[in-house]
Amino acid sequence: QVRLVESGGGSVQAGGSLRLSCVASGFAYRVSCMGWFRQAPGKEREGVAAIYTIYRGTGITYYADSVKGRFTISQEGAENTVYLQMNSLQSEDTAMYYCAVLKSGRCLSTTMTRPDNYWGQGTQVTVSS
């Protein structure tokens, strides 16, 4: 059974940092791409970041313009485990953050929002100004 579990969300003041983690399990094949998308109340989903997990160590990553230079996605430790280091957080970053496994298509931050992807329950990030 496919399962994605996110953790690490919370409340932080503007300028602060949080680190989200995601563990994906239950896949019968090697996962090639994982990432994050977010959704704030009343807004559409926004792809945040993606990483080629099948090319571990190559550092092939993609970011939304809104988070470039502030967020870093990485793959560390166990297989199918990714992290999102979020620095210089702003109130606009407040949202529910979801980890996603790409089911098909190109590995990009924008494709993390595809409705056919696998994703978890999400973890809430709240940034107060």
C-alpha positions, 0 to 999 in steps of 0.5 A, a space after each residue: 500500500 502506497 503511503 506518504 507521511 509528511 512531518 515538520 510543519 508548525 508555526 514560525 515568525 517571519 524570517 524563521 526556518 522550518 524543515 519538512 520531511 517526507 517518507 514514501 513507502 509501498 511502491 512496487 517500483 523505484 520512485 523517480 521523482 518526489 517533491 512538494 506542493 502547497 495549498 493555502 485557503 482559497 488558493 490553487 495548489 502551487 508546486 514548490 519543489 521537485 527532485 529526481 530521486 532516481 538520480 540520487 546525488 546529482 542534485 537535479 532539483 526544480 523550484 517555483 520562482 516564489 521560493 527560489 533561494 529560500 527553500 532547498 529540497 534534498 534527498 538524504 538517508 533512506 530511499 524515498 525520503 526527501 526534505 524541504 528546508 525552508 528559510 526566510 519564511 514569509 507570511 505568503 508561505 503559510 499553507 498546507 504542504 504536501 509531499 508528492 510522488 510523480 506518477 507520470 510526466 516530467 519532474 518539475 515543481 509544476 508537475 507536483 500538483 498533478 491530480 494523478 500523483 500520489 501525495 500524503 495528508 499534508 503538514 501545516 506551515 503557518 508564518 506570522 508577521 
